[in-house]
Amino acid sequence: MRALRLLAVLGVTLALAGCGIGAQTVDFRTDAGQKQAVAALTTATGGSTFALVDFFSNHVTAVAPSKPGATSYDDWYYRGGRATSVAPEQDQPDASALFDVTKLDLSKIEPAMQKTLKLTGMTLNKDSYIVVQRFSAEGVPVTAPMIEVLLDDGYKQAYVMYDFDLNITQKTGSFFETG
């Protein structure tokens, strides 16, 4: 599931890379960047219900209602001060995936990333990103939104999930494999 989602996100990212949607002004893996993007996305979507938010260094992608009150969901893209609905979400979420992004303490997301960097000794690069969702790394629904930090140095990958109290709930990826 993670690979399929990553391919979908990369496809949207690549498709938008050349279409002139705003310039990067902040790293969206930081607290300031996350707050800026979430504010713009909630304004653009007309609500605060999301199924997924991905924070990359230079943009943010999200799955949110196609319009206020809709039960259909679109892929949204935020970069350079503009939030845009890109296309219908291929995997329409059900109620178990939804969360109110305004009820989350966004200030916990950057410390989760810093904690993962310290845990692994890996460095932050453009391929590292953060996901907020109500699913485990295997795509199993969980009761509350989770923070997943994904690091990739080209040789090893580390995927670490946290609850919003910053407790590690899951560690996967080649970095944690022994042998």
Beta strands, then each sheet from edge to edge (+ up, - down):
strand 1: 49-50
strand 2: 52-55
strand 3: 60-65
strand 4: 73-79
strand 5: 82-88
strand 6: 99-100
strand 7: 129-135
strand 8: 141-152
strand 9: 157-162
strand 10: 168-172
sheet 1: 1+ 6-
sheet 2: 5+ 4- 3+ 2- 7+ 8- 9+ 10-
end
